[in-house]
């Protein structure tokens, strides 16, 4: 079945460590997104990529990094510079990149990161 | 800052009742979307309404859009316990970014 796979589902990290969250999609979508969700709150955009080898900062990019070397993959690294990394991270994708955002986002099941 | 704001933040109803959630936004939009999120899961797209549409239906869902008031509402009719989830509106204030509100937590009691 086509979809978006995020791994790991749960991740624990010690302070000062970098951690990478995986996001893979087999939907042949061009654009991919990373969102952060804190308890009881909405989603905030971290980074997004509309095409391979290109990505843009979202609203809360500080302390995060991404790469887009393959169309199917958009990993997110949470660095030690991120002051409060404990959160639920959601990856999403959509087909097409031209013009206005006219379609829906497809989401993965999320990765919950806890800093000990 | 969040583009969309949902109201109420939480809603508790009995099975069979209708649930209405509202969303207000700040800037002009191309379209507005509603998503559902079960606890601890990813979001699922429910319905999209374009700026030139006033009302749209999908099964038990009815969405309205009033661009003059910059507001939208989501109505779920004949609610079921399985409708318990968080519901988010999302808008596109600029080309390729979808911005979400903080959501309404709906609880449907059996």
Interface residues (C-beta under 8 A of the other chain):
Chain A: X4 X31 X33 X35 X40 X41 X42 X43 X44 X45 X48 X50 X58 X88 X90 X92 X97 X99 X100 X101 X102 X103 X104 X105 X106 X107 X108 X109 X110 X112
Chain B: X2 X4 X30 X31 X33 X35 X40 X41 X42 X43 X44 X45 X48 X88 X90 X92 X95 X96 X97 X98 X99 X100 X101 X102 X103 X105
